[in-house]
C-alpha cells in the first residue's frame, strides 16, 4: 500500500498539482477580473491566460510582474496572455 508521502511525491512529479493551482489562480483572477480572464493552462512555469478584451490583456501584461509575486502564482515564472474571441 502506498503511503501519503509517497503519493504526494508521485503526484508532484507527474504535475498533478497544477489543476489545484489553476483553481487557486482562477479564484484570485475572478476577484480582480470577474468573468473576464480565464486561466487556461500551467506548464513548466508558464501560465496561459485568455481574455476577450484587449484592454484587459494590456492591463495583465503591464501588471504581470506584480501578479506573479502573489502567493496563488507560486510556481508561475511567466505569463502568456491571449485574446480569444467568444465562440
Backbone bond lengths (Angstrom), bond angles and torsions (degrees), N, CA, C in turn:
res aa  C-N    CA-C-N  psi(-1)  N-CA   C-N-CA  omega(-1)  CA-C   N-CA-C  phi
1 X - - - 1.450 - - 1.535 108.63 -
2 X 1.292 116.97 139.47 1.470 122.95 -178.58 1.535 108.97 -85.35
3 X 1.328 116.03 134.65 1.463 118.63 178.05 1.529 109.93 -87.51
4 X 1.323 115.85 169.13 1.472 119.83 -174.15 1.529 112.76 -65.82
5 X 1.325 118.03 -33.57 1.470 120.06 178.36 1.524 110.96 -64.76
6 X 1.342 115.83 -44.03 1.465 119.68 178.16 1.524 110.78 -65.16
7 X 1.330 116.13 -41.04 1.465 120.81 179.21 1.528 110.47 -60.12
8 X 1.337 116.45 -46.58 1.467 120.30 -178.81 1.521 111.45 -65.97
9 X 1.338 117.43 -37.69 1.464 121.33 177.83 1.531 110.40 -63.84
10 X 1.324 117.17 -46.15 1.476 121.30 178.94 1.522 110.36 -64.68
11 X 1.321 116.45 -41.71 1.468 121.34 179.16 1.530 110.59 -59.26
12 X 1.335 115.49 -42.75 1.469 120.17 179.47 1.524 110.96 -66.91
13 X 1.336 117.37 -42.43 1.459 121.18 179.79 1.530 111.49 -61.41
14 X 1.308 116.24 -35.20 1.465 120.42 -179.75 1.530 113.05 -84.07
15 X 1.324 116.83 -6.03 1.464 120.02 178.51 1.507 113.40 77.64
16 X 1.326 117.38 22.15 1.457 120.05 -176.96 1.518 113.07 -74.79
17 X 1.310 118.47 -12.95 1.453 121.41 177.15 1.514 113.21 -76.98
18 X 1.321 116.67 -10.73 1.476 120.19 -178.57 1.521 111.14 -61.07
19 X 1.324 116.94 -37.66 1.469 120.01 179.54 1.509 111.37 -61.79
20 X 1.332 115.97 -42.40 1.461 120.41 177.46 1.521 110.88 -63.03
21 X 1.316 116.02 -42.16 1.459 119.03 -179.70 1.527 110.98 -68.47
22 X 1.328 117.46 -36.92 1.472 119.76 176.94 1.530 110.90 -61.43
23 X 1.321 116.79 -37.68 1.471 120.30 177.31 1.527 109.51 -64.02
24 X 1.332 117.36 -43.18 1.465 121.72 177.38 1.525 111.13 -60.74
25 X 1.312 115.68 -46.64 1.462 121.39 -179.05 1.522 110.34 -63.48
26 X 1.337 116.88 -44.44 1.466 120.28 -179.45 1.524 110.57 -62.88
27 X 1.312 116.80 -39.63 1.464 120.58 177.91 1.527 110.84 -60.40
28 X 1.330 116.65 -43.13 1.463 121.08 177.61 1.530 110.29 -64.14
29 X 1.326 116.83 -47.16 1.469 120.67 -179.19 1.527 111.79 -61.79
30 X 1.343 117.07 -35.53 1.466 120.73 178.89 1.523 111.83 -64.30
31 X 1.323 116.81 -28.11 1.465 120.24 177.22 1.528 111.28 -72.78
32 X 1.320 116.16 -37.90 1.460 121.38 -176.10 1.538 112.16 -88.49
33 X 1.319 115.93 -41.81 1.474 122.70 -177.21 1.529 109.44 -127.75
34 X 1.325 118.29 70.29 1.469 119.99 -174.46 1.535 112.54 -55.42
35 X 1.325 114.83 120.61 1.473 123.90 176.78 1.528 113.73 58.75
36 X 1.339 117.59 21.15 1.470 119.22 -178.21 1.526 113.29 -116.68
37 X 1.348 117.22 -14.92 1.469 120.69 -178.93 1.526 108.08 -134.10
38 X 1.319 115.38 136.17 1.464 120.01 178.84 1.526 110.01 -122.74
39 X 1.323 115.85 127.57 1.460 121.36 173.89 1.527 106.79 -79.50
40 X 1.332 116.33 113.60 1.465 120.32 -172.95 1.518 113.92 -96.04
41 X 1.327 117.75 -39.25 1.466 120.17 -175.32 1.516 109.96 -159.34
42 X 1.320 114.50 154.38 1.460 121.53 175.07 1.520 107.07 -137.70
43 X 1.322 115.92 109.72 1.459 121.98 -178.60 1.518 110.32 -136.42
44 X 1.321 115.47 125.78 1.466 121.85 177.27 1.526 112.82 51.11
45 X 1.318 116.74 39.93 1.456 121.33 177.57 1.515 115.52 82.98
46 X 1.337 116.93 -1.11 1.470 120.86 179.11 1.526 108.65 -101.85
47 X 1.323 115.66 118.37 1.459 122.31 179.20 1.521 108.89 -98.46
48 X 1.323 116.17 122.67 1.463 121.29 178.67 1.524 108.41 -96.57
49 X 1.333 115.23 121.36 1.459 122.65 178.30 1.515 109.28 -115.23
50 X 1.318 116.26 140.88 1.462 121.02 178.56 1.523 109.99 -122.50
51 X 1.317 115.17 142.68 1.459 122.07 175.58 1.531 107.88 -145.75
52 X 1.306 115.93 158.31 1.465 120.21 175.75 1.522 111.62 -94.13
53 X 1.313 116.08 -8.03 1.457 121.47 -172.88 1.525 111.62 -107.84
54 X 1.313 116.13 125.20 1.473 119.55 177.36 1.529 111.13 -67.44
55 X 1.324 117.03 -32.29 1.470 118.87 178.86 1.531 111.05 -69.46
56 X 1.326 117.72 -37.69 1.466 120.44 176.22 1.529 109.34 -67.25
57 X 1.326 117.66 -40.57 1.468 121.50 177.50 1.532 110.08 -59.52
58 X 1.311 117.30 -43.19 1.468 121.34 178.38 1.526 110.89 -64.04
59 X 1.315 116.39 -41.34 1.464 121.11 178.72 1.537 110.49 -63.68
60 X 1.322 116.70 -41.71 1.472 120.82 177.46 1.522 111.11 -63.54
61 X 1.317 116.13 -43.58 1.472 119.82 179.76 1.534 110.79 -62.96
62 X 1.317 116.36 -42.39 1.463 120.54 -178.29 1.530 111.78 -67.05
63 X 1.329 117.05 -32.76 1.462 120.40 -176.40 1.514 114.92 -105.27
64 X 1.336 117.04 14.05 1.465 118.81 -173.02 1.533 113.51 -63.72
65 X 1.315 118.62 -34.87 1.471 119.53 179.53 1.524 111.34 -63.78
66 X 1.322 117.42 -40.92 1.461 120.83 176.78 1.526 110.81 -69.49
67 X 1.313 116.55 -37.51 1.462 121.48 -177.70 1.529 111.51 -63.50
68 X 1.320 117.34 -45.22 1.463 118.81 -176.24 1.528 112.62 -74.22
69 X 1.328 117.53 -6.50 1.466 120.85 174.38 1.526 111.93 -83.90
70 X 1.325 117.33 -11.63 1.466 121.52 -179.89 1.528 109.82 -67.68
71 X 1.327 118.12 147.31 1.469 121.04 -178.77 1.530 113.85 -58.05
72 X 1.319 117.95 -32.06 1.463 121.44 179.94 1.526 111.98 -65.20
73 X 1.317 116.89 -21.28 1.467 122.82 -175.53 1.533 111.36 -103.54
74 X 1.326 116.75 29.45 1.471 122.25 -169.19 1.524 115.51 -55.55
75 X 1.316 120.17 -31.16 1.471 120.54 -179.75 1.524 112.47 -105.01
76 X 1.332 116.53 5.87 1.467 120.95 -177.78 1.525 109.94 -84.88
77 X 1.313 115.22 128.59 1.461 121.70 178.36 1.527 110.21 -104.61
78 X 1.322 115.20 -33.19 1.467 120.74 -172.51 1.534 109.22 -149.19
79 X 1.326 116.07 148.68 1.457 121.88 174.47 1.510 110.47 -105.08
80 X 1.301 115.38 141.72 1.459 122.33 169.50 1.517 105.42 -117.71
81 X 1.307 117.01 116.03 1.463 121.89 -174.68 1.510 109.02 -111.82
82 X 1.329 115.37 125.37 1.456 120.12 -179.33 1.528 109.58 -122.77
83 X 1.326 114.27 146.89 1.464 120.16 173.77 1.510 106.01 -98.85
84 X 1.315 114.67 123.08 1.458 120.37 -172.98 1.524 109.36 -124.54
85 X 1.322 115.50 126.59 1.454 120.42 177.84 1.526 109.70 -70.64
86 X 1.316 115.56 148.03 1.467 120.81 176.50 1.521 109.74 -72.83
87 X 1.325 115.40 123.44 1.483 119.21 -179.99 1.495 110.93 -102.21
